Amino acid sequence: MPEEKVWSVVELLKTTTAFFIDKKIDEPRLSAELLLGRVLGLQRLQLYLDHERPVTPSELVAFRAACRERMQGRPVQYIAGEAFFYGYRFFVDERVLIPRPETELVLEHAMERLAASGLASAQSPSILDIGTGSGSIAITLALRLPGARLTAADVSAAALNVARCNADAHGVSERITFVEADALDSSFAEKVGGSFDLVISNPPYIPEAEWATLQEEVKRYEPKLALVAPVGFEYYERIVAAAPALLGKGGVLCFELHADGAAGVRALLGSGFGGIEVMQDYNKLDRALSCISA
Ligand SMILES: C[S@@+](CC[C@H](N)C(=O)[O-])C[C@H]1O[C@@H](n2cnc3c(N)ncnc32)[C@H](O)[C@@H]1O
């Protein structure tokens, strides 16, 4: 019987990337790297440092199974069980939205506004993350702002379990309080407590009418609860209404926006807020809106 070829890491990455390109799989190179890294227990950088490493037959079997899942459309981050946000690794599965690169810009914008706010507590701020999902925003803020205390709220108990597990992995659990609470409910402010120096949220903002237009992978695998609001503005409306109870004077409110959302959110703010800023993403689309509580 002919012996099966022994693949090296670099050969397998090259061949699999070409195969994914041919099959029109999104993020072909990243998919190959994350899946092989997962199977070999190596970080992506280590794959390149150890590129001549032979892949054993049992590793090859596991890698091929992961590739088949990818071919069926399951997002690579769910197959690999990890996503990277602001350079940090987060465990993810179908209970949570996969953190997006645009959200890194929102987080950065929020940190800049907080630093510029002149709040005496800006070095050790209290922060509320509404709709925390995997915990990517809250945990990254805890890592970037070592003096910060955070509250991370989500209506999904399943998502909160993922967020807690990520907070443990990053060693920031003692500084984050996780709260199961519904941001659309009038008891929300009471449940999460206040007042905060920064309230940040990447809420569900895709109007139900747009759901059908989303990528098939997103619709099949990511939680609809994390993405869709019936009209699109419900979460902004409720969070802005609760803001007086959530934010101290001079506190910063920062939202991720739908690309068409800036004017609508601005209109909700009224006279209770000043210093409104809208920031665009890599594609020159409005992505973050921040303002200061008057
Ligand atoms: C767009 S995802 C954001 C996840 C994460 N913060 C991120 O940026 O990757 C929105 C999150 O809001 C949560 N959510 C949905 N409805 C909610 C509600 N009524 N109250 C609180 N959280 C809610 C979802 O479970 C989901 O985790």
The ligand as a Tripos MOL2 file, in Angstrom:
@<TRIPOS>MOLECULE
LIG
   27    29     1     0     0
SMALL
NO_CHARGES

@<TRIPOS>ATOM
      1 C1        -24.2070   43.0710   18.7310 C.3       1 LIG1
      2 S1        -24.0320   41.9710   20.0960 S.3       1 LIG1
      3 C2        -22.6030   42.6620   20.8830 C.3       1 LIG1
      4 C3        -21.7340   41.6370   21.5530 C.3       1 LIG1
      5 C4        -20.3790   42.1880   22.0040 C.3       1 LIG1
      6 N1        -20.5460   43.3050   22.8890 N.3       1 LIG1
      7 C5        -19.5650   42.6090   20.7910 C.2       1 LIG1
      8 O1        -19.4430   43.8220   20.5460 O.co2     1 LIG1
      9 O2        -19.0300   41.7270   20.0790 O.co2     1 LIG1
     10 C6        -25.3860   42.4700   21.1090 C.3       1 LIG1
     11 C7        -25.5200   41.7650   22.4470 C.3       1 LIG1
     12 O3        -26.6880   42.3050   23.0970 O.3       1 LIG1
     13 C8        -27.3610   41.2650   23.7590 C.3       1 LIG1
     14 N2        -28.7800   41.6290   23.8960 N.ar      1 LIG1
     15 C9        -29.7960   41.4190   23.0170 C.ar      1 LIG1
     16 N3        -30.9440   41.8920   23.5110 N.ar      1 LIG1
     17 C10       -30.6590   42.3980   24.7340 C.ar      1 LIG1
     18 C11       -31.4330   43.0280   25.7420 C.ar      1 LIG1
     19 N4        -32.7610   43.2100   25.5800 N.pl3     1 LIG1
     20 N5        -30.8150   43.4290   26.8760 N.ar      1 LIG1
     21 C12       -29.4820   43.2260   27.0550 C.ar      1 LIG1
     22 N6        -28.7060   42.6500   26.1350 N.ar      1 LIG1
     23 C13       -29.2720   42.2430   24.9840 C.ar      1 LIG1
     24 C14       -27.1400   40.0340   22.9180 C.3       1 LIG1
     25 O4        -27.3130   38.8550   23.6640 O.3       1 LIG1
     26 C15       -25.7020   40.2750   22.4140 C.3       1 LIG1
     27 O5        -24.7830   39.6470   23.2610 O.3       1 LIG1
@<TRIPOS>BOND
     1     1     2 1
     2     2     3 1
     3     2    10 1
     4     3     4 1
     5     4     5 1
     6     5     6 1
     7     5     7 1
     8     7     8 2
     9     7     9 1
    10    10    11 1
    11    11    12 1
    12    11    26 1
    13    12    13 1
    14    13    14 1
    15    13    24 1
    16    14    15 ar
    17    14    23 ar
    18    15    16 ar
    19    16    17 ar
    20    17    18 ar
    21    17    23 ar
    22    18    19 1
    23    18    20 ar
    24    20    21 ar
    25    21    22 ar
    26    22    23 ar
    27    24    25 1
    28    24    26 1
    29    26    27 1
@<TRIPOS>SUBSTRUCTURE
     1 LIG1         1 GROUP 0 **** ****
